[in-house]
């Protein structure tokens, strides 16, 4: 089950086509070179970067995935995570990502 953050972070390369990418993800279609940023599946980590196409695998159909950001390409996803972490730290003084988004 995929849920979306109200304050969705977008990379520069996907800003113009983010609605198309969101539609593809919601309707379980292929979204080329789109990466989603989610809460980490391991509680000790901060974020996961997952290729949107990977969400089509049956395993993810039964997982709760909360999408926090979209990026075009893995490198842009890494830069977007860096910006997110800096913002969270500046606002809270800590790296408690899950608390920040709740």
Phi, psi and omega in degrees: 000125182257130173238159185241142176288142177295326179254074184286126177276137181234136173284159182300324184286346184245358184305319183285334185241023184292329179293322177296318179294319179297319178299315181298318181293315181298323183260017176053054176241167182288135175231099186292135174057029176251133179239139179253146176250124184231170169299146181294141177289334175261123184301338182279347179260171181265306185223161168242144172250120183233133173295133182302326179296331180293335180293349179282343180294146183303330180304319184284346179295330182261359182264147173273116181238124178250111184275126181257336183201159177232142179215155175261101180096153182292321180297318177295325177297320178296318179294322179295320177296319178301314179297320179296315181295317179298316180297315180298317181293319180295326182276329186244339184076015182211173181249031181276085186296314183297320178294323182296320184274356178267000000 
